[in-house]
Amino acid sequence: MVVTLLVGYTAMALVAAVVVFVASAHLGDEQRPGPQRLGLSLAAGAVWPVLLLGLAEYGSFAMYAKAHKHDEDADRVLVKV
């Protein structure tokens, strides 16, 4: 069972590293040297669960902001604590 978890974690780490490497080439504001991009991509791949949690948090914040985009100030209730 432990071997299965390690293989799964490693496979997802490699997938995340490839995604970050390709995305960094397209989204970066400057072209970094290949070895530096590769190192940062491997580091991001190693911490892919943290990246996944951050992506989920960003998505929930975006949905909250979109849901309350058209709220009017008159409808808000201020609560003093």
C-alpha positions as MATLAB code, in Angstrom:
seq = 'MVVTLLVGYTAMALVAAVVVFVASAHLGDEQRPGPQRLGLSLAAGAVWPVLLLGLAEYGSFAMYAKAHKHDEDADRVLVKV';
ca = [
       0.000    0.000    0.000;
       2.824    2.406    0.820;
       4.463    1.633   -2.511;
       1.215    2.439   -4.320;
       0.961    5.786   -2.531;
       4.581    6.643   -3.345;
       4.123    5.717   -6.996;
       0.931    7.787   -7.196;
       2.553   10.773   -5.488;
       5.580   10.567   -7.783;
       3.413   10.283  -10.891;
       1.382   13.341   -9.884;
       4.601   15.199   -9.042;
       5.922   14.563  -12.536;
       2.641   15.651  -14.121;
       2.601   18.823  -12.014;
       6.243   19.533  -12.884;
       5.532   19.224  -16.618;
       2.458   21.462  -16.352;
       4.389   24.118  -14.419;
       7.328   23.916  -16.840;
       5.097   24.414  -19.882;
       3.018   27.127  -18.182;
       6.135   29.025  -17.104;
       7.246   29.295  -20.725;
       3.935   30.868  -21.734;
       3.012   32.911  -18.672;
       6.398   34.207  -17.554;
       7.233   37.840  -18.073;
      10.784   36.981  -19.096;
      12.576   33.960  -20.434;
      14.500   32.258  -17.655;
      17.315   29.831  -18.382;
      16.217   26.229  -18.921;
      17.974   24.746  -15.855;
      16.406   27.341  -13.558;
      12.911   26.709  -14.974;
      13.459   22.970  -14.658;
      14.545   23.262  -11.019;
      11.593   25.435  -10.087;
       9.219   23.112  -11.945;
      10.562   20.075  -10.074;
      10.182   21.930   -6.770;
       6.589   22.808   -7.661;
       5.978   19.201   -8.614;
       7.238   18.040   -5.224;
       4.671   20.207   -3.410;
       1.744   19.562   -5.771;
      -0.787   19.029   -2.951;
      -0.117   22.561   -1.714;
      -0.582   23.911   -5.229;
      -3.840   21.985   -5.532;
      -5.152   23.440   -2.268;
      -4.160   26.936   -3.372;
      -5.953   26.468   -6.672;
      -9.104   25.293   -4.879;
      -8.954   28.280   -2.507;
      -8.486   30.690   -5.394;
     -11.458   29.145   -7.197;
     -13.715   29.439   -4.151;
     -12.709   33.075   -3.674;
     -13.436   33.803   -7.340;
     -16.881   32.199   -7.064;
     -17.631   34.200   -3.897;
     -16.531   37.442   -5.557;
     -18.639   36.729   -8.628;
     -21.695   35.885   -6.530;
     -21.458   39.166   -4.619;
     -20.404   41.351   -7.536;
     -23.790   43.012   -7.904;
     -24.578   43.507   -4.226;
     -25.715   47.016   -3.447;
     -24.401   48.984   -0.503;
     -27.927   49.762    0.689;
     -28.646   46.060    1.167;
     -25.661   45.488    3.441;
     -26.053   45.342    7.189;
     -23.215   46.629    9.314;
     -22.681   44.783   12.579;
     -20.676   46.384   15.367;
     -18.691   43.988   17.463;
];
